[in-house]
Amino acid sequence: MAEEKLDFTSESGEISVTTQHIFPIIKKWLYSDKEIFLREMVSNSCDAVTKLRRLISLGEAREIPDEGWRVDVVSDEKNGTLTFTDNGIGMTGDEVKKYIGQIALSGALDFIEKYEAEGGDSSKSGIIGHFGLGFYSAFMVAEKIDIITQSWQDAPAVRWSCGDDGKYEMFDTVRTAGRGTDVILYVSEDERDFLKETKIRELLDKYCAFMPVEIYFKTADHKCVEPEKDEDGNEKETPPCSCETPVNDTHPLWMKNPSEITDEEYKEFYRKVFADWKEPLFHIHLNADYPLNFRGIIYFPRFNTETDRLEGQIKLYYNQVFVADNIKEVIPEYLLMLKGVLDCPELPLNVSRSYLQNSGYVTKISNHITKKVTDKLSQMFRDDRENFEKLWPDMKIFIEYGCLRDRKFYERVKDIVLLGLTDGKKTDKYVTVAEYLEKAKEKHENTVYYTTSPQAHAAYVAMYRAQEIDVVDFDKFIDTQFINVLEQELKIKFLRVDADVAGALKAEGEEYDNEALTSLFRKVCGSDKLEVKYEPLRDEGTPLLLNVDEGGRRMDEMMRMYRMTEGEDYEIPSTASSTLVVNTNSPLIKKLGETLDETVASQMYTLALLSQRQLSSDELVNFLKNSFELLGRVTGEAESETEAGKDPSDG
């Protein structure tokens, strides 16, 4: 079917927005947090200085001798004003009308296009502003704004005054300080908290702690303390007044060359930024150029408790300006316990979560950080294994979790994953998976034996170690999930010490079977379906052991964890089958096979349970009852033997 052509009149034009419509939106919704206005105002002041310094370096402006570049913030609670002053590039009247009088027209972009490299690469210019909206964020807290500015060029100073209705007036004036800009905010009555000294210092520390120009803060009623004098009338050396001490560090650690930084400086920076008194385990200094262009420092913190492991923190900066706290999108979820700072000048200053989640640039940063972390871990393992082993307990959870979540991460760290061996009391050494398998190939090839509780499985562990079979200590739930990865990737088998008793501890011995004894054990355990297996074991002193199906037990643990996370409290029937392994090399078993004593059989079975897990309340009551009965028997037999051997002539 042919397309029908319709004759319409076309028209083009520009959308018109009036100030009385846009200003209410700016006041309420320009940023999600009103406090960001302070970051925007200080950023603008820093940009003014950066622009002039750049013009001087390009030879466009004359050299200014002994210039102390600075931004001053002054709070005046009495008069309700907050003033931002800089000694930067300033503006002419035409520039004020162009960049301030037109919303969203960015003076920063104009400057970059005119004076920087072709293409306007603002990520390397050090200039912060981009969208021309930052200045108007001040109207979120101010009912009126005055700008007094004088350009670096030969032009008169101008004053621009605008109310929150969007109407302004501008006229020539005199700026006694000369070149630079003052921005005076007349703070609304209901926003006066932003004039309090503590509040402003808090926000300056949060948003401006590392801006590239020195920032000074004081209150209008601040009075400098007069220096004290000694007995001779000479002034004593005193610390500089707070009003002449910058609130920021203009050269943060991540902007420096790593070779110029000491370990103590890295630690001090960590303590300062994250208020964490514990020393980090290690750090990684990031300095990515083309094509990523970002800098930063990543720390792996030291943990004291399990809950600490969830508390990572990544601070995002843009040309040394704080953007957001605890940004999770720039690193993989399995590295969220890391702490660090990232300065990404190619991200927008008003970055959103949705932008981060869908940005290819952010994905590349995430991959770069992951590679740097794995490279660092491998280097630590190669260069100082002894120290690496000391740090392993703090690192292993995030490494194992990373292997579970990311195949590439596993491939990079698989050769440095450590297994902690146990003697039943404590972990005494570590081996890699390859080292464990190499030692085991003679006795149990491609099989790793482990315990989830050295204390509860002490009897099993002792028997394995007596046969010189190493037992791995998996003391965290994630360990037993991680072994699924190793089994799949390495084609090996992990068995808990109570899952392969007959296979690992079997010895030579005569065949033995006793149906009556089998029935007795089934009776005392309360299950007709109990599987009883007669095997000669190496340890003659252990009459019984329980062998629990590995696959069924893992399924039980997984379902139990799922039930906990879902908040369910009902019991799920166990899928793990148990086998009672009867040691035919034990003299006690041979004796019990003759007597078929139910109390003794019950006690033996309960002791087998006790060597594997904690007893239930009913099992404990029955165990104590049988213990006292057996003690009574022993005491009675001893008394009978004493009476039988007594001389009647003795008094």
Steps between C-alpha positions, in 0.01 A plus 500: 500500500644837400565752777241775504660844498329769701563870454577661841652839566835460686629744759811526722584710801639501855328400819440803719529479877420800718685569824185496710455137392861377522601661831255306719636180346859609569421583862339163570648240267829609341687262733372229732694651794493873560842489661657442159462872431813559710700261283379679188584847628850406615557308175413810300747704705772238447427502127548876490848458646581200279402692187726795579793278591449318171498827303826600668660165412389546136640854489155646444512693829790678662685335784365595840788514754466342844133427448344298779223318317209441734128470558345651814170397654353737758184436702309790656216365714402845622433634150398165353765490227747245371777642281735321258804701387773412252793680338457330166409602148197717580238609243416799289145633483444322168623172646269533798204551266611207286589240763290603799206653320441189289423176685699194392754693290834374627791741519722202574426336166554826315837540669604141420402530136694825467819427691539122533584229250276433205190310603471676833632221724389636835614187682861623478444872540427484870190714451200377691187674366317361198130562480447859606252398769730487801474868583121483514512228766557791744135593456408177679601675823515870408225754438740745335852486352746779434808462279780758513764420240791658317662343196872433458469715188469877505131537575302659783366288783129419489237407755224258407207453738220247454206387711345153506237619254767511228500877457841664514673835463862573415712815527862611514665510839841499669662185637764613747679165487548534125483198271275213614144426605282517811177302505274602789208273590217649706389178664127435543363505852416127499851406375702686766661174617731540202651804669613313810874454529480129587273429205718684248819336626329162472401566138839644407665191641260275311495666158809719479769317700719450191407783264797637302497855643556586865170567679474709817200531724406740777195658659435874471549548875823302508785665689856377465672421829781743575837321526635465854822668604784365709668677796715705263197623308568286194209327331488126562472262210136401477304288250339702220145616561227267373385767252843481333518120495362338180214259558611286206798310364567627147732210415324181612698180512342349190630791288862429598753255362493177705881501518481826697261364765599307812300215653429719801353771277269243339388385846450854625290585194289190566443597864410856404258420217327196650534568873620142548759445770589151373787484253397377155644171380633649178435775248497538122586833337307535175619724219322411179559720198377425151229390438355511853657810660437467872703493818444365847613295796330177605548354848422155630388562860574285801192335649422422863156345472286333237277807469801717414533315172189668363621854564706606202506857370598647165505881475461641151667830400500711187819706458549488879136597568295257708210357300353209692564269791504122497462460125444129441471508124870566431620174655364142486270396782754251635745786562251720684690458827784705354548863597644762273479819300458525124545822304323461165501826299314338211191443712247785528505694824129437557535128431196282573468136604322414175785659301760299689308177454484545123835662426759312295768724652400388849513135391856549374599663830351206689694249286822699540467508879432126510812429298711727721371325813580153366841615376575638846395178671716291267797728556459477879488120479813481284707759684416426864298184550553500875331837535235399246408204721469729802253716309308207352231473773396860425514458123362156437128580523508765230732287282274195530191710437667654196572152365134409551378809315753548221674231294767748382578591860540130582735446207722783624524385863458123482871431555519710818190368677611352832361213706551518876600169656397406851627276777158497665575806714615776273613576148875460495595540135372571151543323170375572151254258343775373270733439796231308690420279200867431431552368853173305494545319168652191666220442756189679373555635151279795396321496835515772764382424854365787709322586822248773565569487874837375630357486851187303415690269264805465723478119516479469122779751441728318744451171315567657161814672621617175660502363145690812384197626309475880507162646592395844375318735737193661339362717778274729294180418316637645177785246511262215436348692207842582360598132479231456234704731277822305563329166440357621171816671374763253621299176474581408860289391796457658844382276781434593860683279749176325598407424139765242407597325821513149355692615192765708674553311825449137391756241608561129455283269709272200507153520356237533769124525493246478778127533421409508869740789560363681194146470637618624840656815354186569298295464817709738713512765225124478448511428124439173320657652188842574651766361270763306696829413337776283648851614411845446653638845593858592585411647840399208722402736783202641309217246483248701296500791255221666305546547127277780358418523130689802361254594227193476722665698779597782262142512376377523859737790571394684186130459581558608859677816383224569247240458775687748721528763227132465417402534867336156510500305824359161405722193481594342169541119507866400481627351175831387652524130576725374780685172519616356832849361442573224750874448559555125491855550630364640828505266803192680637299409190595134529399502867171677424431247226498235769308683776262710286468740794245766398630767739857459377382503138301819560799663666730406212258638243458827693878539524516456121244780467692716746819468297314644202258760636337648808240281669134595512337547842337154490825337388689673782246387764524140378880520484523617863254233613704222336826647631375489859368147452834379368682674786265325739586168344871564524465609863286195581745261339787657692311466828417137423862423424603669828245305701600173333867550585446613863642286791216409745746532792544870423301716739 
